[in-house]
Amino acid sequence: MCQQVGGTGTCFTCGDKHMCNDTPSHVPMSIPILLALIGFLLKN
């Protein structure tokens, strides 16, 4: 679990990027990655 949420550094410290909901810079990057992973899993 993240000790702090909302900082850019916390996203790298925290293994789960889902915890970093307050960093807008990571949201546009993580959403397509998650969608690609979900699509990949559904194909198999």
N, C-alpha and C positions, 0 to 999 in steps of 0.2 A: 504493500500500500504506500501511496505517496504521503510524505510528511507534510508537504505543502502543495497546494494546487493553484495553478494560475501563472506560474513563472515558466519561462522558456526552458530554464535549466532543469526544472522538475520533470519536464517531459522526457529528457534524456536520462535522468536518474531513475525515473519510474519506468519499470519494464512494460507496463500496460499504458498505452497512449490514450486509452479510453478515459483514464482518470483525469487527464488534462483537458477539461472541458472549457476552461477559461482562456485558452490560448488560441486566438483566431488564426494565427499563422499556421498552426498544425492541422486545423480542421479541413481546409481545402486539400491538403496533401493526404490526409489519412482516409477521407471518404472514398476517393476513387480506388485506393488500395484495398479497403474493406470490401467495396463492391466487386472488385476483381477477384478477391479471394472467395467471396460468396458464390460468384458466378462459376469459378473454377471448381468449387466443391459440388455445386449442383450438377455440373456436367458429368462428374464421375459417378 
